[in-house]
């Protein structure tokens, strides 16, 4: 059995869009080679990407607020399809109510 890891972090206003690009391996992070898959979920119609949504969150969040919450977890090595595993985990954790960008590294 592999080791368990899960952490939850809050992201400050102004950091959401860049963190979304980091997670999804876009923009200045497009050279990352460890990205296995990216899934965005529950995006509103006006947001084409997670970075669009989180840029708006950065803009409209109150001072000293948080524009995102990050949940980081380890996927057991025994899992045959880590992207599917992460997608199912996100669906159970977030349902249909929360916007998310999921990057499997």
N, C-alpha and C positions, 0 to 999 in steps of 0.2 A: 504494500500500500504506500502510495506517495505521500509526501508531507503536505499538510494543509496550510493554506495561506489565504487570508482575506483581510483587506484594509479598506477603510472608507475615509476619504479626504474631501475637504471643501475647497473650491476654487474661488479666488477673489475676483471681484469685478474687474474687468479689463483683461482677464486671462482666458476666458472661455473659448473664444474663436481660435486662438493660437494652440490651446490645449486640444481642441477638437481636431485641428490639422495634425498635431503630433500623434494622436491616437489613430487617426485614419491614414497616416503616412502621405499627406498631401502638402503642397506648398514647399517650404524649405526643408520639409522632412521626407520628401519624395524619394530620396536616395536610400532610405532604410530598407534593409534586406531581410529583416526578421518578421515581416508582416505576412501572416497566413491568410487573413481575411478581414473584411470590414463590413459591418452591418449598421445601418441607421434605421431607427424605428420611431414611429409616432410623430414624424415631422409634420408641422402644419403645411397647408398647401402653398404658402408664399415662400417657404424655405426650400431651396433646391438641394442644399447640403446641410450637414450638421454645423459646419462653420458659419453658414448664413444665420441659422437659428441662434447659435451661441454669440455671434457678433451682436445680434439684437438684444440678447440677454445682457451682454456687457454694457450696451448703450443705455438700457432702461432700468438696470438694477440700481438700487439706492447706494449711496456712498457707504463704504465699509460692509457692503452686502456680498453675497456669494452668487456667482452666475452659473455655477455648476457644482455637482457633487460627483466625485469619482469613486467607483467601486472597483477595486483591483482584486482579482482572485486567481489562484493557481488551478490549472486544469490537470487532473491526474494523467500521468504518462500513459496509463492503460487505455485511455479513451481513443477509440478508432477515428472519430471525426471531431476534432477540437472546435471547429467553427460551429457545427451543429450543437455541440454541448454548450458552448457559450451563448448561442442564440436561445436555446431552451432555458438556460439559467436566467438570462435577461427577461424573457417573457414571464417567467414565474415571479421574478423580483419586482418588475416594473409594470406588468400588465399593459393596458392600452392607454394609460394616463400620463406617462412621463416620456418626454423626448429623450432619446439616447443615441450615442454613437459608440459602437463597440468595435474595438480592434483586437484581434487575436494575434499575439506575438509569441 
